[in-house]
Amino acid sequence: MPLFTTENVDDSLLGLWEITERPEELRQIVSLTPAEEKEFKTFTNIRRQREWLATRALLQQMLDEPFEIRHLMDGRPVLENAPYHISISHSTEYAAVLLHKEMQTGIDIENVSRSIDKVAPRFLSAEELQNCLTNDGYSNIKLFMHWCAKEAIFKMIPHQGVEFSTQIQIPAFEMTGSNGSFSGLFKGLFGTDHIDLNYRFVEDNLMVWGLYE
C-alpha cells in the first residue's frame, strides 16, 4: 500500500502519500463521483493526473465517509459531506493533506533540491532575506522555510490579493533539526495575527503546516 503516513497532530489529521503510481494505477483505487470523473478527463498533464488522484486516494484512507472537493472563489478547497476544513499540497513526490474540524488549515510541501535565491525577493521582505543570509550566500533551506510557511499561511486565511512580502511575515527563527516549530504573522485589515507553524523534512522535501482560528 503506497500510503506513507497519517497521524493526529494538535487535534488535526495530517496525511502524506508518496506518489509512485501511474495514473491508471491510482484510478483503480480511487472512487470518483460523475462530476469528478468529468473533471479528471480534462487533465492532459500526467503529473497533474497523478497529483489529483493521489490526493483523493489519500483522503479515502483518512476519511470514513464519502466526500467531494469543491473550491471557493478564492481557490481554497472545501470538503462536501465531511465535517473538516481541508488544505492540500503537492510536490513532485508527495501529496499532503491537513484536516481539522474547527480551525482553518494550511499546508505546503516542496522539493528543496532546486535553488530559489533568484526569485526569493518576490516573496520575502528585506529583513527576511537578511535572516536567510549566511557567509556563503543565501541558505536555500531557510528560503524554502519562509516560502513554505507563507504558502501555508496564505492557504488558511480567507483573503484575496494578499501581498506575500509585507502582509505575511516570518520572524527570525532557529531550525532545530529535521522537524520543529516556528511562527508567522499575518497582517490583515483588522490587525496582526500570530500563527504557530510546524515543519518536517521528508527526504528532499520540506513540509510546513499550521492552523488558523
N, C-alpha and C positions, 0 to 999 in steps of 0.2 A: 504494500500500500504506500503510495508516494506522499501521504500526509506527513509533514515534517514535525509540527507540534501545535497543540492547542493548550492554553493554560489560563487560569484565572489570575489577573493582576489588578490590584486595587478595585475589586468588585467589577472589573471589566473582563471580557473574554477576548484573548489575543490568539490569533491563528496565523500560521505560516505554512505555505505549501511550496515545496520545491518543484519547479516546472520542468519536468524531464520528459513529459509525454508529447506525442504528436497530437494535433487537433482531433484526428479521428479516434485516437485512444481516449482522450478526455471526453469526447462526445458520447462514448459508450457508457460512461459512468455518471453523466450529468442529466438530470431531468429538466426539461425546458417547457415553459408554457408556450402556447401558439404565438404569443406576441414576442417572446424571447427567441423562439425559433426563427421568426421573421427577421428580427434584429440581427441575429447571428449570421444569417445568409447575406447581409450587406457587407460583412467584413471580408476583404480580399487579402489583407496582410496576414501572413501566417503567425507572426509574433503577436499581433492583436488578437487573433483567434485563440491562441494558447493562453494569453493572459486572461481574457474574458471568460473562457471555460474553466480555467484553474481557480479563478475567484469563486465561481459557483460550485465547483467541486469542493472547495474548502468550506464554504458556507453550509453545504449539505452535511458535512461532518460536524460542524459547530452547532447547528440548529436541529431541534427535534420536530420542527413544523415546516410546512410548505412556505415558501417565500417568493417574492418578486421584487426586483430592484427597479425603482424609477428615480428620476433626477429632478431636483428643484430648479428654479430659474437660474440660480447662481451656480449650478453644476454639481452641488453636493448630492450624494446618493441617499436614498431613503428606502427602508425595507417595508414592503407591504406585507400585511398578515403576520408580522413578527414584532414584538414589543421592544425593539432595540434601536438606538442610534448607531449608525454604521459609518466607518471610514475605510477606504480601500487604497492600496498602493501596490505597484509592481516594480520590480527591477527585471533585468533580463533573465534572472534565475529563480526569482521567488514572487509569489503573490502573498500579500499580507492584509489581514482584516482585523479591525478592532471594533468590538461591540460593547455597548453599555445601555442599561435600561433607562437611566435618568439623565445622564450627562452627555453633552456633545463630545464626539470623539474625533481625534486627528492622528493619522499615522502616515509615515513616509519611509520608504526603503529605497536605497540607491546603491549601485555598484560603485565603489570608491577607487577603482583602479585607473580611471581616467583623470586627467588634470582639469581643474575648473578655475584656475587662478585668473585666466583671461576674462572670464565672464563674471567673476565674483563682485566687481564694483557695481554691477547692475542691481544686486540684491542686498549688499552689505553696506552699512554706513562706514564713514572713515574710521570711527572708533572701533567698530567690529573688525575691519580689515587690519587695524593695528594689533588687535588682540590675537590675530591669526599669524602674525609675523614672527619669524624665527631668524637666527643668524644666517640660515641658508635660504631665506626667502619665505614665502607663504607655506604654512603647513596645510597640505591638501586635505588631511583628515579633519583639521579644525574648520576649514572652509566647508567641507561636507557636513560637519556637525551643525554649523549655522544654517546651511541650506535646508537640510532635512528638518531641523527644528522649525524654521519659518514655514516650510510647506505644511508640516503637521498643524501648526497654529492656524494657518490660513484655512485649512480644511475644516477646522472645528468652529470657526466663527461665522455667523450669518451676515456677512457683509460682502459687498461687491466693490470693485475699484480700490482695493487695499494697496498701499504703497509699501513694498517689502522693506526698503532700506530705511524708512522712517517710522512707519506705524508698527512694524513687528521688529522688536529688538531683542538681542540675546546678550545679557550682561556677561562679563568675563567669567570664565569658569575653568576648573582644572579637571581633566579626564582622570578617571580612577581605574582604568583597565578596560577590559572588553565589554563591560556593562556598568551602568551607573545612572546617575540622575543629575539634572541641572535645571535651569529655569529660563523662561522667556517672558516678554512683556508685549501686550497688545494695547496700542494707544488708539482708542476709538472716540466716538463723538461724546461719550459720557464719562470719560476718564480712562485711566490706565488699569488694565487687568494683569495680575501676576498669574502665570501658568506654569505648573510643575510638569517637567518632561522627563522621560526615561529614554535611555539609549542602549543598544545592544549591537555588537558586531557578530555577523553570521558569515563566516569565511570572508570573502571580499566585499560583503555587503554591510551597510550601516542602516539600522532601523531606529527611528525615533518616534515616540508616541506620547500622547497626553490626553487629558480630559478638560472640559470647559463647562462651567455651570451656566 
